[in-house]
Amino acid sequence: MPNALALAKSPYLRQHADNPVAWLEWGEAAFARARAEDKPILLSIGYSTCHWCHVMARESFENGAIAAQLNRDFIPVKLDREERPDVDRVYMTYVQARTGSGGWPLNVFLTPDLKPFFGGTYFPPEDRQGRRGFPGLLAAVAGAWRDKRADLVAEADRVLASLRDHYTHRAASVADSGGPGSALAGTSATPASPVPLHEAAGDAFERGFAHLYESFDSEHGGFGGAPKFPRAGNIDFLLRVAALQGGGATETGREALRLVAETLRNMIQGGLHDHLGGGFHRYSVDAGWFVPHFEKMLYDQAQIARNLLDAARATGDERLAWAARGVFDYLLRELAHEGGAFFSAEDADSDRAPADGGGHAEGAFYVWTRAELDHLLTPLDAALVCAHFSVEDGGNVPAELDPHHEFTNRNIFHQSRPLAETAASLGLDPAAAADRLASALERLRGIRAARPRPHLDDKILAAWNGLALSALARASVHPAACLADKRPFYLEAALRCARFIEAALWVPARGILLRSWRDGPAVIDGFAEDYSCVIGGLLDLHQATLDPHWLQLAGKLQAALDARFWDEAQGGYFSAPADTELVLRLKDDYDGAEPTASSVALSNLVRLSILHGEPTTNQANLAPHRARAFRVAEAFRSQWFGAPHALPVLLCGVADLLAEPAHVVLAGDPADPAFTALASVVHAAPPFSAPVYLLTPADAAWARDMAPLSGRPTAYLCRDLACQAPATGPAALRELLLA
């Protein structure tokens, strides 16, 4: 008989609706029951495309004896981390502080008033390889709750107090130490004069670049060893380093671009990249980007696409833009909701077809045997595909990378050499080989589509859709020639996404953004990351369309973010609102798989400041957006100065904040091709050390007197509100920008 999760909207919770465990959703009903029955809560957190969550579900939560133990001694609560990242963040912080590691599934034992007293990640169904079995652990925790409760509660209070003190006082450490000066170096107990922000940022940029340079994998690209993640913030940071260094004008700039290009090219060539369907998997288990963890996340697609577009613009390598095009093809084909938004993820696991032996396995949808390819393709096409993607008769995955024997006799496509070399080995002309390969891959993609598909998590998350909106808006105006025929489609997709967010997730009567939507809006209000990512996407859409509506909506969302999440005492944005039920209210300070809310918000505030024409010269009387941006930068100064590699996206925002702002005001009819030609000059310009912002006279009061000259669309280039002579043609504007 289904448990209470049968009524949940979350795909993850519904996956557990038929468990014999009497799961409840996170909320007051579960908390009240724990208080009434005087039982601890077992909070189990995961998400619907999580491989090890599936494993623990099969081994433990579908086990009748373990379920009976859970139901007798605990109040079992299931939570989707993607719906409630704030809850996940608190208890992940606790487990990481207690054990030194974390991950999903996350299983934490709580008092009825939600204080954690024990926790970990995956627990096997019996004692195994040094891990305690779940039944024995449940018995021990239940016994300790019965016999040593005071000790458990005291330990929970101690750890929570330590975490609370850490997060409360860390942001104040900059003011107490006078910034990254002598006190931080341990040379004086007396606070030194604060180091100016631009000096601290310059130092942090140098050390952040040095960290990435030293950890760079010179053989495979990327940073560090296995497992290897496509951490988009690192690429953002290196591209900003290159821009600040004048691109290839200095050795540092050239090296930054090299690290970016080699990383992205290796990612594209490896098994991390889906060579048939486009898009990228979550991470690779090896250092060479070869064997991926096969789930596909929307936030990865959006951020990697942006990396590829920005790197193509900085390096001139259109192969990177081609890869971005493949990501967008995947998004619009497989993850698009009919209303315009995008679904969250596809699972790593799927069923094998009966002809392939049946069963459930990771990567089953994506891998191929040599016999299949020989049967499905012409002999020459099969030889071409197999040679180019390292396909072998016995499979190409080494045993040490296949501990569960899921890839025996199977092959993961990865490009082992340039296509010209493959063509030469088969006696083919390179152009003819490219055409044959594209045709063969298209045929295989169609055949693969008939296989049992991985599970689709079809909930729509505001933050991740904000990232997708940003990527699509940027693609719609990107200068790469290979995107030219797609730009109108990308713009329409961006507009549809923005309209969905505005209609389905923005609640103007309450002034709030909702977190998620699945067959209707969820009851969960948005978190700081939702606001900041959607604002960033709207600002990119405004730059692509110059429609003031999107700038105005971004401003409304920024006001709501400030009202609900701003830390007035110390600056920066809390992840959760003030009325949260959580035992800790945290501010994220690590740009990992997703950027932090404050990191994105800092860049947004700078952009809003520039677009609204707020002056930057008189810092004693800064306008609202700019003043708040400075407070965000200072609130996290101890973190980004102490460990610049932890906050690469926030450091990019600091660079924006300290740069001399530049505007191009376009006056005229946006429908006029001459107007579009002027905008295209700005979109096609090489990356500058300081970004250039497009706006129209309707966007800002200070620009409203700017008008077309002689009836022709006209561009006014302004730096810190001081404008140069207007330009009425693309060549003249290009000359002004490059001067």
N, C-alpha and C positions, 0 to 999 in steps of 0.2 A: 504494500500500500504506500503511495507516495507520502513523503513528509511535507513539512510546511514550505519547502523550497519550490514545490510545484507551481506556486503562484508568483514566483519571482520573475522579474524582467530579465535579469542577468543570465546570459547563456551559461556562465560558469556555475552559478547556483543551480540552474535547472539540470545541469549535468549530474548533480548530486541528489536530485529529487527522489530517485528510486533507491537510494541507499537505505539500509536498515537503521542507520544512525538517525536519531530524531532531531535533525538539524533545525535550527531557527536562524532567521536573518538577524544581522546586527541591528539592535534597536532596543527601545525601552521595554518591549514585551519580554525579550530575553533577559535583560538586566533585572527586571522585576521578578521573574521566575527564579533567577539565581539567588536573589535576596530572600524570597519567600521560602525556598527549599534549602537555603544555607549551603549551596554547593558552589564550587569553583566553575568558572567558564573555561571550556577548551575552545579557543578561537583559532580556526584553521583558515588561512588566507592563501589564495592562489588566483589563477586566471584561466580562462577556458582553453588557451592554446599552450599551456604549460605542460611539458612532457613529464616531469617528475611529479607534478600534481596528479596526472593520470595514473602514474605508477602507484602512488600511495593510495589513491582511491581504489584501484583494483585489489591491492594487497590487504588493505586495512579497513577502509570505509565500506567496502562491499562484503566484508567478513562478518557473519552473524555473531560470532562469539565476541569479537572486538567491539562490534556495535553495541551489544548488550552491556559490556563493561563501561563503555562511554555513556550510554543512556542512564545507567544506574548511578554512577558516581559524579557525573559532570552535567553541565548545561552545554551541549555542543552548538557552536555558532559558526556558520560559514560566511565568508566575506570575499567579495570580488575586489581585488586590489585596484583594478582599473576603475571601478565605480567609486571607491572610497580610498584614494591614495593617501589621504590624511591619516586614516586609521592605520593603514599599512606602514606608513612612515614612522609613526610613533613606536609601534611594536617591533619593527625592523631595527630601529635605533637601539631599542632595549636589547634585542638578541645579539646584535653586533657588539654592543658594549660588553655584554656578558660572556660571549663565546669567541669574539674576534672574527666572525664570519656571518653571512646571511644568505638568503635566497628563498626560492619558493619550491614547494609549499612551505609556508611559515606557520608553525604551530606553537601557540603561546597559551600558557595557563594564567588565568586572571582571577583575582578576587571578585566578589559580586560588585564592588565599586570600581572595577576595571583596572586595578593595579596589577601589573605583570609580576609573577614570582618565579616562573620557570619557562623556558622556551627553547626551540631549536627549529630545524628545517625538516628535511625528510627523515622519518623514522621507519626502519624496516619492520616487517611483521614478526620477526624473531631476532634474537641476538645474532649479529652478523658483522664480521670484519671490524670489530672494535666498536660498532654501533649498538646501543642498547635497543632491544626489540620494543615495539610500541606497547604490547600488552603488559610487559614488565614495568615499563615506564609509567603507564596509567595506574598500575597498582601501587607503585611507589609514591606517586603524587597524591593519590587518594589517601594513602596511609599517612603521609606527612600532613595533609590538610586536616585529617582527623586527630592526629596525635601531637603535631608540632606547629599548629596554625600560627601561634604568636611569633614563632621564629620566621615563618614564611612571610607574614605581613610586615614584620620589622625589616626583613631583607628587601622586600618590595619597596617599602618607604625609603630605605637607604639608597637604593639604586635610582629611584625616581628623583630624590632630592639631589643626588649627584648630577644626574642629567639636567635637571632644571637649573641648577647652579651653573653648570657648564654653559648652557645656552643663554642664560640670563646675563652672565658676566663676560662672555667672550666678545660680544659686540662692543662692550664698553672698554675693552682693553686698549683700543687705539687711543681713545682720549686719555686713559690713565697713563699710557706709556709715551704719549706725545708723538704717536705715529711710529713708523719704522725707523727710529733713531737710536740713540745710544742706550736707552733703557732696554729696548728689544735686544740689543747686542749684549746686554748684561754688564755694561761698563759703569752703570750708575743707578742708584736707587731713586734718584730724583728725576721726574719726567723732564725730558728735553723739549726744546721747541719743536712743534710739529714740522715734520718734513713736508714741503709743499707737495700737493697731490701729483703734479706733473713729474716731479723727481721720483716719487715713490712708484708711479706707474711706469716710468721709463726703466727703472731698476727691475720691476716685476716682469716687464716684457722681455728684457734681456735674459733673466733667469728662466722664464717660462720657455723661451726658445731653446735655451741651452738644455733644459730637461728633455724636450722632445727630440732635439738633435742627438743627444747622448743615448736615448732609449730607442732610437729609430732602428728598425730591422733592415739592414742594408741589402739583404737577400730577397726578402718578400714584401718589403714595405710595411707600413703600420708601426706600432709602437709597443715594445715589449714582446713577450712570447705568448705561448698558448695558455688558455683560449684567447682568441684575438677578436676584439669587437670593433665595429666601424664607428668609433666615437667622433661624431660630427663636429663637436666643439673644438677638437684639435685642429681640424682642417680649417674651420673658421678663423682660429687664432693665427695659424701659419699664413693664411692669405692676408690677414691684416698686417702681420709683420712684413710681408713682402710689399704691401701697399705703402706702409710707412717708410720702407727703405727704397721707394721709387721703383718697385718691381725688380727688374734685372740690373738696376744701376749699381748695386753693391753686392758684395759676396754674400752677405747675410740674406739679402732679398732673393738672390739666385738660389741659395741653399733652401730657403723656405719654400720656394716654388718647386724645387726638386723633390723635397719630401712629400709635398702634396701630390704632385703628378705621379710619383712612383707608388705611393700608397693607393691612389684611386685606380691606377692602371692594373696593379696586382689584384685589387678587389674585383675589378671587371673581368679579369682573366680567370679567376679562381672559381671553385665550386660555390663560393658564397653568392655568386651572381647566377641567377636563373637564365641560362643562355637561350632557353626556348621561350619562356613566357615573360621575361623581363622582371625587374625588381631584384631585391637582395634579401637573403635570409638573415637571421638574427645575428649569428656569429659563427666563427669556425672553431672547431675543437683543436685544430693544429695551428702552428704559426704561419703556414703557407696559404691560408685562405682556401684550403682544398675541401675538407670535409665539414660541411656546415651543420649547425643545429637548424633544422629546416623551416622553423616557423617564420612567417613573414608578418612584420608589424607595420602598421600605417606610419608611426612616427619615424621608423627607420627609412621608409621609402621617401617621405617628405624631406627629411634632413639630408639624406644622401643625394637626392635629386638637386637640392640647393647647392650642396658641395660641388657636384659635378658641373652645374651651370656656372657657379662663381669661378671654379678652376679653369673651365674652358675659356671664360672671358679673360682671366689673368694670364693664361699661357698661350692662348690662340689655338689650342689643340681641340679640334672639333670632334675627335673621337670621344671625348668626355661628354660633349653635348649629345652625341648619339646615344650614349649609355643612359643619359637622363631621359631622352625620348623613350627609351625602352621602359624605364620606370613609370613614366606617365601612361604609356600604353597599358601596362599592367594595372595601374590604379583605375583607369577609366574602364577597363574591360572586366576586372574581377572584384574590385572593392567599391564600386560606385553604387550608391543607393539611388533609386529612381527619382528621388526628390532633389538630388544634387550633392548631398553629403557623402562621406566615405565611411565604410565599415572599419572595424578596429584591426582585425588580424586574421590570418589563416594558420591553422595548426601545423605542427611538424609531422604528426602521425597521420596515417590513413590506412585503409584496408588495401591489401593486395587483391588484384583480380583473381578469380578462381583458376584461370589458366596460368597464373604466376605463382600458384601454390597456396593462395589465400592467406589468411592471418592479418594481423595488424602490426605495422612496423613504422618506425621513423623513416621519413624520406621515401616511402614506397611510391608516392605519386611521381617522384622526380628521377628515379634511377632507371637504368637500362641494361639489359644483357646484350652481349655482342650478337647472339643468335637473333634477338628481336630486330636489331638494326639491319642485319643481313636479310631478314625476311621482309621487312617493311620498305626498304629502299633499293634502288638499283645498285648493282655491284660497284659502280664508280662512286655514286653518292655515299654508299655505306663506307667505302674505303676512305673517302674524304672526311666524313664525320668522325670516323674512328681514329684516323690519323691526327686530326686537328684537336680532338678532345680527349686524347689519351685513353681510348677505350681498349680494353684487353679481354681476351677470351675468358679468363678466370676472374674477371673483375679487377678494378684498379685501386681499390681501397686497401691499404696495408693492414695486416691483422692487428697491429698495435693501435690503429685508429678505429677499429671495429670490435670492441670488447663484447658486444652482444650478438655478433655474427649476423647482423641485419643486412650487410652488403656483400655477402658471399656470392660470387659470380656476377655481381652487379657493378655498374659503373656510374660515377658522378662525372658529369661533363665539366672539364676544366681545360682551358686553352693552354697548351704546353709550349707553343711557339708561334711566331707570326704566321699569318695566313700565307704570305709569300713563300715561306719555307715549306709549308704543307703543300702548296700548289706545285712547287718545284719538285718535291719528292714524288709526286704523281704525274709529272709531266704536263701540268695544266698551266694555262695563262692565268695570272693572278686575278684579273677582272672576271674571267669565266669561272674561276674557282669561287670567287665571292658570290656570284649569282647562283651557282649551283648550291653552295652552302646555305644561302638564305632560303632558297626554295626547299631544300631538304629539312631545315629546321622548322619552317612553316608547316610542312607536312607532319613532322613529328609532334609539333604543338597541337595540331588538330587531333591526332591519334591519342595523345596524352589526355586531352580534354575528356575523352570517353572513359578514362579510368575513374575508380572511386576517388572523389576529391577529398582533400583534407577538410576538417571542420572549419566553417567560417564563423567567426565571432562577429555577429551582425549588429552589435550595438554601436552607436555613434557617439563619440566622445568629443566634447567641445575643444579641448586643448589640441588633440591630435588633428582635428579638422582645421584648426587655426594654422598649424604647421603645413598641412596640405594646401590650404588656401594661399599661403605665402609662396610656396614652391610654384604653384600653377600661375600665380600672378606674375612672378618673375620670369617664368618661361614664356609668358605671352608677349613679352617685350625684349626677350633676349636676342642679341644680334647674330647668333650662330646661323649660318645658312641652312644647316640640316634641320632647323626647327621652323623655317619660314612657312611651309605649308601647314604646319600644326598650330601656329600662334593663335589664329582665330578660335580654334577648338579649345585651346588652353584658357583663353580669356573667357569664353562662354562657360567652361567648367568652373573657373574661379568665381564667376558671377553667380552661378547656380549654387555653389557651396556657400557663398556669403549670404545669399538670400535665404537658404535653408536655416543657417545659423540665426539670422535675424528673426525669421518667422517662427521657428520651432524652439529655439533655445534662449532667446532674449525675451525677458518679461518686463517691459517698460513700466507697467503699473507698480511693480515691486522694485524696479531698478536692479534686477539681478539676472545673471546668466545661469542657466541650468547646466549641470555636468554632462548629462547623457540623454539619449533618445533611443528607444527601441519599440516600435509599434506605438509610438506616442511618447511624450516627454516623461522622464523619470521624476521622482519627487526629490531628488538630490540636488541641492544648490551647488553651483560651481565653486571651484577652489581658485586660489590665486593663479595657478598655472593655466587654468581655462581662460581667465580674463587676459592674462599677458599674451598668451599665444594667439588668441583670436584678435586682440588689438594689433599685434604685429602683422597678422595676415591682412587685416583691413587696411593698414597703412601701406602695405605692398600693393594691395588692390587699388588704392587711391593713386599711387604712383603710376600704375599701369593705365588707369582710366581717366585720371584727373576729375573724377566725379566727386564733388564735395560731400555727397551723402555719406560716402564711406569714411571720410575724415571726421565728419560730425558723429557718426556712430562710434568710431574709435574713441572720440572724446567722451562720449557718454559712458562707455565701458571703463575708460580710465578713471572717471569720477567714481564709478561704483567700486572699482578695485581699491582706490584710495580710501573710500569710506568703510569698506568691510575688512581690509587686510593690512592696512598701514600700521606700522609700529611707531607711534608718535614719540615714544620715549627715546628709542635708539635708532630709528630709521630702518628701511627695508620692509619687506612684505612677509607676514606670516603666511604659512600654507593654508591654514584654516581660519574661518572667521572667529570673532570673539565669543560667540554663543555656542561654541563647540562643546560636546560632551567629553572630549578627550582629556586625559590626565596630563598631557604635555601639549603645549602650543609651540610648534617649531617653525624655524625659517630654514629652508634648504640652503646649503652652501657648497654644493658639489654639482658641477655640470657634467653629468654622466650620460646615460643613454638618452636622456631628455635634459634640456637646459633648465635651470632653476627659474622660478617665477620672477625673482628679483633680477636675475641676469637679463631676461628678456625685457622686463619692465624698464630697466635702465636705458636700453636702446630706444624703447618706445617713448620714454619721457623726453629723451634728447630729440627724437624726430618730431614729436608734438611741439616741443619748444621751438624748433627751427621752423616748422610749417606755420606756426602761429606768429612767427616773427618776434619772439621774446628776445630782448637784448642780452648779450653775453659779456659786455665789457664791465659793467658795474656789479661785481659780485656781492657787494654789500646790500644791494636791493634787487635781488634776482626775482624774476617772474616765477609763477607757481611751478610750472613743469620743470624748469631748469633747477630751481632750488631743491625740489624733491629728488631730482636726478643726482645732485651733489650729495644729498644725504644717503642715498642708496650706495653710492661709491664709497663713502666714508664708513657706512655701517658695516661693510664687509672688508674694510681695508686690512684688518689683521689677517683675514683668511687669504685674500688674493696676494697680499705681500708675502706672507709666510709660505704659501704653497701656490704659486701662480698657476701651475698645471692643473689644480683642482677647479679653477673657475675661469677657463679660457673664454667662455662666452661673455661673462661679466667684464673681463678685461677688454674685450672688444668694445663693450659699451662705454668703458672708461675712456678709451681712445676717442670714441665719437664725442664724448662730453668735452674733452680737452682740445678737440680740433677746431679750427676756424670754420664756422658754418658757411655753406654756400648754397644759394638758391638760384634756380632758373625759373622765373615767372613767365609763363606763356600766356599772352593775351591774344584773343581771337576766337574764331569759331572752331571748336574741337572736331567738327565734321569736315573741316577743310583739309585736304591732303597736305597742304603746306604746313598746317599746325602739326599734323602727325609726323611730318618730316623733321620738324624742329625737335619734337619729343624724342624721336629715334636717335638723334645726335647724342642726346644725354644718355639714353639707354645703352648706346654702343660705345660710349667713351671708356677708355681703359680705367681700371680701378685707381682712384686717387687716395692719397693719404687721408683726406677728409671727404666724406660722402657728399654728393651733390643732390639736392632735393628739388623735385619738380612741384610746382603749384600754379594755380591760376589766380587772377585778381579776386575771384570769389572766395578764396580759401582764407585770406588773412586781411585784416583791416588796413595794415600798412601798405598793401599792394593794390588796393582798389582803384587808385588813380592811374595805374598803368594801363595803357590802351594800345590797340594795334596802330601801326604807322601806315598811313595811306591805305587803310583798309586791308592791309596784309597781316597775317599772323606774325607776331613779334616776340622775341625772347629778350628778357632782361636778366643779365647775370649779376647777382648781388652777393657780396661777402660781408657778413655781419651788418646787413641792412644798408650797406653802401653799394650802389648799383653803378655799373658801367654803361657805356653807350649801348643802346638797343641794337639787336641784330635781327634782320628780317630774312635771312637765308641760312641754310644748313652750314655752308662753308664758313660764313662769318661767325656763327655760334661755335663751331668746332675750333676755330682759331682762338676765340675768347677762352674756351675751356682749357685749352692746352697752353695758354700763355703763362 
